[in-house]
Amino acid sequence: MRRLFLIVIFTLFAGSLTLYADTVKGVVIDKESRTPMLGATIVEKGTTNAVVVDAEGRFELEIGNAPSVNIEISFFAYKTIIIENVAAGSELLVEMEAESEMLEQSIVIGTKTLDNERALLLERHNSSVSIENIGAKEMGVKGISNVQEGVKKLSGVSIASSGQLIVRGLGDRYSITTLNGMPIASPNPDNKLIPLDIFPASTIQNITVSKVFRADTYADYSGAHVDISTKEGGDKRLLQLSIGYGSNTMTIGKAFYMMDSPSLFATPKLPGNIYSMSRLEFDDYIKGNNPFRHGFDVARRSMPGDMKGSFIWTDGWDLPKGRIYLMAAANISNGYQNMYGNLNRTLEASGTTVNEFYDDSYEQLLKTAGLFSLGYRFENFDKIEYTFFYARNAGITFMNRHGYDREDNDLVGLNSTEHIYEMQNHQLSGFHTLSTDWILEWKGSASLTGSSEPDRRQVMYARGSDGQLRYFKNNSQETMRYWGNLDESEYNGEVSAKYTLGETLKLKAGVAGKYKTRDYSAVRFYYDVNKLNSPVDDIFTPSVFINQENISSGLVGIDRSMPPTDTYGASSTIFAGYVDADYNITDGLLLNLGLRYEYSSQAVDYHNDQGIAERSVLTGNDLFPAMNLRYNMGRNHNLRLSASRTVTRPSFIEMSPFLYQEAYGSAQIRGNADIRNGYNYNLDLRYEWISGTDLISMTLYYKYLDSPIERIQMLSGGTSVQHSFQNADNGMAAGVEFEIRKKIVKDFYVNANVAYMYTDVILPEGGSYTDARRALQGASPWLANADLSYTPQFRNGDALALALTYNYQGERIHAVGVSGLGNVIQDGLHTLDFTATYNIGEHCSLNLRFDNILDSTVSFRQEVISRNTWIYVEKYRPGVGMQIGFTYKF
């Protein structure tokens, strides 16, 4: 702490030495759009003295004691401007004009509207910390439809089968997600991060990923900080409409089955009095009333195919002293997915199969999203902006299952599971120039998210010795319904001030706060079918026996279960303060130093298995230092070094001892009330060469993990696998990442990145882990991405874009084995996609896309240590997808 204090004092003193240097200041903007020209170069002619325009369009060029200088302002695709005899102390307003012959390729950049690959690479080169990014234009060329697909293209990043983000072998809990720089809550109780596929590409301007820590962000990450920037309108009037249609090889021309259910636009709900009735009142009520709008019958449904549509509208209006800008966008898509012969097997330590089920699954998805942004930009480029983002992902899956349980019962099951994730996020922010040296920024957000699992249903049949199917009566809980609901609110606020001391020192200090609450509740309904002894002729029509008439007569009973263990409440509070400084030690050496303080408190109120109320609390008072060093070895070469300390806090679900099970014989999940924070010590070294759109980058990194949180599994009750979470003793993650982007010949580009990761976790003595040490759960030793793109433009104004993209995800631990059970390993996975887009003039474009051309199978195998063998426990094959699309710009 004392050393850090001395460094800050030295930095302030050294910066003060430049107070009396003569300067030329100014603002550089695009003449047509009036937006700041981030990345434009200001050069004192005849010298190597140069600066780059910042995100607000400002620059400050030191000129020593010269009374006047000649300066040159340049930017790709814009006319170079030379201004002669600029006096010391001058303040300029420079308006840059696009080259007429390159107008269609010109880059227009605002404070948030970076979407061109060249501009994003320039931002990456000039950033004081290591970042990686991908913009809307690159996503369009490569056929990327949402943020999840976008981040997968970056080095060291992969997505687990459950949708969890894994960065450098570190799982979902090691990363954070922000929307326009502000934290955003997740509606998925299993994941810390919001599902990234909830953000359609049509609403996104760019995605920036930082794998190093900087003090002006929350410290709860060691993997990555993913910031999603939404589109900002107003600089050009635009109305764009898009439609698309597709299918896949597992679905097209095939039958589609679904249990009786409503439209995915609706959210099924129970009558409110169901929850408040006493048990006796419910028993009387259910005999004369049917609170369930949908039964268990299964029918073949029409399957129109995968359809999507979107629109974008941007506009702006000039006022006497500023400009109002507006942007609105909406996206809707539906999809169908059939998979056949999926395997799900549970083993015990000896290798004996506990459960083995095969299923055919039929899934329907509906995704909707909307974005609205309204802002006012003052004539000095200060601004106030409001952004609203809404998203809703709804999906329902029907499974026709058959297999055997531990008692060797020959079983057939019908399962219907619906998940609805919904989010609305409100943001208000301001940027104000108080003087030539001081800038004030403030921002606040409110996120309201919900996760609903309405009317999960299951019917189980058992085949008798006579070969006939009858209702399964193992414990009167096999035929059932489940309703679960989770609501989460998150409120964020931050105020910061920036002070610039010439070109030598930039100081930023701020305070921030975050408050989050969660409420979860569930109710189950178990059907008593013990009196049903007749054979079942048609498994798809349970209503023959399970109907209101039989319930009223008492032939079928319904037991409502609302134990206190099926509810929990949680809250999280974080208060933070930070200081962050960028210090130019020399012309080529930049030092970023920062220190962040965070007070954190997490609490979960739950009931143990005996129904006794308990409370789990985690608090912390922590300091998180960060150091980022950038050495410019030449115009295009950077060498970067980063070191930091960060924290990994458990999610609510990880510290909530609530038992969750999706279907009979499937895995159970239970949190751990004794789990605690983990701490991470991070070191990164990166070399990068950037020239235009070409890039070569290599990164070495090392992370020491103190008390990392790991997902474990054990056999529970002899019939089901139970997953939980524990702190390991310590662990480490190290690796190397290599990235290249290269223009081979005119209009032909190749991009590739590969990452090798080594992870090791040492487990506490006396625990139930099978292995004393192993790789981190979720870590793939190898990840690779590559794409080839061809983007010619024709004399008639038409343009073509072809992209072939490849992804490899190496094998990794899906679930950790304990009590003699071996680890479950997900096999390596190769995927190949192809996208073609043809632009007809300025207004029309056609799109064709193929997904998973290799028709890869996703498979999981478990080690049987006692027999020195592996057994596959899960398999499924999504099939090859195809989509066509049409876009028109007015």
Steps between C-alpha positions, in 0.01 A plus 500: 500500500784743591678421173185563299451834680855607415452406135185713477678797664796462261261484205328824604835676549643386168184605316518847650833563323315542171262769627675779321546338157329688210219306337250503216158361594196422297206285401485293179160401360348352186370789288179323398397304810656737759633200696843489668781350290652258748840382373579791267873584509631850580865549392733798533630512144868429458523317834394174659295689759145362471188422700178310431151644538313348795142364522358849559676637191752698705876528464781694667835526321805627689721726283772601745592870483425552133281809435314318219503171313355333192278202580360219290173317579444165328268201515434204274247575222497873589671794334820598678491853645808723542473814712797735491627747757290378789590716800587350837194488725256477207179298529378361166180351365594271211235362264616200295342408170486150349681433173229498232623184331519317834180634651332162517794359696552800727509453874263707712578463866320639804547463870321167492457417132820314416398217268764498223778245532775753423369747759465228764858385440616859538311524832665174605844637410452826689333356810699521823389144587483182291166455324350299216194606306266415217267743326162486330646500150730206568213313667288560191766366261547185711128436548511550877142526625552581869761599758565141609612406148711816488707441815570141389710645217746658746810319622473288813120525515254211476136431583397192700203287394289671767580843354758595763790720398847348557807723463854362527359189663315701764126446518201733509562609860839653404365760256267800497271650238411866458262677263639835387745481792235432765447166682202292396324225693448142379151345490650150497543364856769256384726765345666810640498664157197591298452260204694670223272367228230729641668791315433483122771637273256747344500705823878487564766745389802315638620256767814575700669232710769585754684212665694729733372703794478877513400680820199678352308171459360263759766254619286186484678344203816325400387357168357792304300818513256488208356841414214512250446835330158555347442700185472876527308691236446852384796566273330361191134433429445130445213255483604139450277191482624139499328163473636146498398136476682177577498146631743214572554142397359359825175691458409558136244248377485334845211463743487748790335404828408718795308456823185714525625854559418866426670734257855595596388863495303427819631418848282234669393585853313330781201659674631712784297326770682172432796626703299628797274198557558265787566141409147394594352788302701396197388137531136615485565757230676267256209253493266763360735726307776465243761775551712363214413627157703235322514125539755225436385396152756506219412588142680539172526867408574693187854630470520804271878529529735754654393856430641834607446867440650828616487871444729794582404865492742784570448870466621832638401863511726804529418761761661843545754374751505126452337197344237251607561148378274197515535132428241221518547134410307180543577137426283187508590143407362153551669166454446127515750231597448124488759257635467123494654221704655728763675312778498583871669248729592510871781283640620404844868466591514131404380580150155356562229691317256664741273656239507473123254694290474573130274771371369676195468872572299772326572863583335824397661840569369856482736795548395863507711808567456874478731799536414868537755776540436873531777752554594864483849600385608854583701705253817434704423123475381466857196275511216350702361165387222260597507139380236231548563137411240222522549132427294186546613148416239226528555134423305181553638148460311171481690176559380147433730297726554130548752310707577328829550621857706349783233238581503397133150632441427524128370857480344736249469868583342809350656830610415858414726781623450869427746777589426870461776756558394863497699819554447872485786739554479878539813717474556871542844656456666835457833636379592859588808712429551724801816662365785422264647275771195357683233259377210366706322175417201344673287199423230289659301195404215282619466139384186297562538136401288193538542130450183294485460126467124468468328165507787257459321166457596134517316173447679170567394152385650162594491188284383194690586134457208470258656759272227756573563857610338630818546813709825486698431496877841499663437778753194690370722780368569385145194663342521862600497872419743768610473881496808706582549875489805720558498880505817705522555875517831680471571870542831665413643847527840659434646850500853571379720797423792514257785747526746544215840650561630561149596188312689359796242407759133409503335438834161343558327456834154374570252334731257225405230291661301192410200345675335178392211294636361162403185311599437138405198282566365173367196279536466136399194285434538123534239272345395193697439234234512195729139412415569498126577138413376470143751472216573814304430460130612846383774671699427831324147530647534495879165682517329162463587445868621837631190715464279713719238227530746253651646770725152591630418136567827439686637250247787742440630722778708818490728602784624861504853529638627841617776422752700797627808345338350599163540871572794728560578869498836660436662840483837647410645843575827644371642846571817597315744784459797518268787707368642433154791678330651490151854636509713549187846435642656560157361545150473123461447379857157523666434385855147441627473466877182453693368405841144396573329448835186286522275424793282203415224316679306202368219334694272205424197415714396137459362197684703188566372147432322504837313818406692719745569856381868582460706782357829482313705821492826595327662838560826652389710817521755471224760702314563414136814650343558503125801583285498517119812597308506576127832545317472626146800350321416673176204642314328162477656298783381476860631298791261477796540376857212471747477390864201506733311343788130418459226307676262217412176515695260204493169549328177482696423150370847380606446607861131394519447142633188462286447167322401520134423211264360531151379145441486158668847346485672821386767695688414691817661835588550627855692808614745515792436741790864474612655614174725807514665754273798407288779741409701520179847634423539578131802563278487569124769573240390588147673604177289644219568638154218691334510660156173598335286185515800268554583368846743263667464445873648259753410484870648310791299490823513347846233493771530377856160408643457504877202286614342464154136392483444166328190309392497145635275197464406211725244221506193592705254247637635231270292619203606848397818698458519811717708797391628752753777757549810506721813709547816322393829578676666688216551484129673660206431579137769583248512510126590664174272665243592581141292707259551609141292707261643542153395635164637240256409669173243761409166426672623167642565478875597230746446517876615234745564460869612207711530464876679240707402484866644308791296495818561322829295499819615350832215365705471517881602196700227287653244598239286273284674581171607201294818674377749675724573747221372553149422760235240766570144404425400648162856558376592383150876464440456612139270754335525615141309728262565571134312671223552585137309793352472638149336842464521639144313809381382528141492797264120512499502562875415142601710320761558139604613362835590132545622362834596150607550473878644212702503440875669230705433446868722243667380244750431625851361397838125548496440376857749409771492151647485436875465193726670275248304625200720607212485837324248557221690620191347682204672382183671744266265669257562626144250735332502660157263775377459684171339837426440678169359852465430685175427873511294624207580868474452712810165363615466122467699204626453122486648262756563125508639317801589139587571400863682193633587374153699214655183374674697461824378292793528639853608214729597450864686204651576406858807327633449172686818489703448154646477349151750734329250587229268774378123478447290750308235657721344760268476561126298718268525628142348837405529453120592737216316832480418721203361855485417746226433868557408828331573855617376830360627846599278800431 
